[in-house]
Amino acid sequence: MDFADGDLVKLKSGGPTMTIEQVGKTSMTKEDAVWCVCFEKVGNKRVVQRDTFSPIVLKAANSNASTPRVIRTRFK
C-alpha cells in the first residue's frame, strides 16, 4: 500500500489512529519509513506522540470501512 502525507493509519496490531507527517527513507539505513503523529490521553490531558514505522506494519485507518476517500479541491 502506498501512503501519503496526511493519510490516517493504524498499526496492524492495533492502537490509535495516527496522521502521517512524512513518508520517505531513514537517513542512516535508507529504509522506507513513515513518520506518524497522534494524541495520547495522559491523565486529563492529550499529549502529542510521534514515532517512525516501517510501512509494512501500517494499514489505512479506514481499511475496514466502506466510506470512500474524499478529495477536496478549490474552485476559482
Secondary structure, 3 states (H helix, E strand, C coil): CCCCCCCEEEECCCCCCEEEEEEEECCCCCCEEEEEEEEEEECCEEEEEEEEECHHHEEECCCCCCCCCCCCCCCC
